[in-house]
Amino acid sequence: MSQIVFGGDQAYVRTEGGTEGLRPQEATLLIALMGRPVATYDDLAEILWPHPDTMPDWWLTQIHVIAHRVRAKIGGGVRCVRTRGYALV
């Protein structure tokens, strides 16, 4: 079981194997997924890159990469909802 800790300007995951820091976009993705059944790809894009000038051209691929890294760090718990977005399970 994982414990996600948000404190100050840092976020990290505690597991039986130790503690690992979360990158800012990884923490942002987790926060975006909390409290909603499904976060759509468009919602996540707006949350991860609030300024359109900073949004990469390949934003959907970037969302998948960020979600994959979060899933690896917390041991699952992030589910892809095909053609819609992501959800916490």
Backbone hydrogen bonds, N-H to C=O, Kabsch-Sander energy under -0.5 kcal/mol:
donor,donor_aa,acceptor,acceptor_aa,energy
3,Q,14,R,-2.5
5,V,3,Q,-0.5
5,V,12,Y,-3.1
7,G,5,V,-0.5
7,G,10,Q,-3.0
10,Q,7,G,-2.4
12,Y,5,V,-2.4
13,V,20,E,-3.0
14,R,3,Q,-3.2
15,T,13,V,-0.5
15,T,18,G,-3.2
18,G,15,T,-1.3
20,E,13,V,-2.4
22,L,11,A,-2.9
27,A,23,R,-2.4
28,T,24,P,-2.4
29,L,25,Q,-2.2
30,L,26,E,-2.0
31,I,27,A,-2.4
32,A,28,T,-2.4
33,L,29,L,-1.7
34,M,30,L,-1.3
36,R,33,L,-1.2
39,A,86,Y,-3.1
40,T,38,V,-0.7
41,Y,84,R,-2.1
44,L,40,T,-2.7
45,A,41,Y,-2.4
46,E,42,D,-2.2
47,I,43,D,-2.1
48,L,44,L,-3.1
49,W,45,A,-2.3
54,T,51,H,-2.4
55,M,51,H,-0.6
55,M,52,P,-1.0
59,W,56,P,-1.1
62,Q,58,W,-2.0
63,I,59,W,-2.2
64,H,60,L,-2.0
65,V,61,T,-2.2
66,I,62,Q,-2.7
67,A,63,I,-2.7
68,H,64,H,-2.3
69,R,65,V,-2.3
70,V,66,I,-2.4
71,R,67,A,-2.7
72,A,68,H,-2.2
73,K,69,R,-2.0
74,I,70,V,-2.6
75,G,71,R,-1.0
76,G,71,R,-2.7
79,R,77,G,-0.5
79,R,87,A,-3.4
81,V,85,G,-2.9
82,R,80,C,-0.9
84,R,81,V,-2.7
85,G,81,V,-2.1
86,Y,39,A,-2.2
87,A,79,R,-2.3
89,V,77,G,-2.4
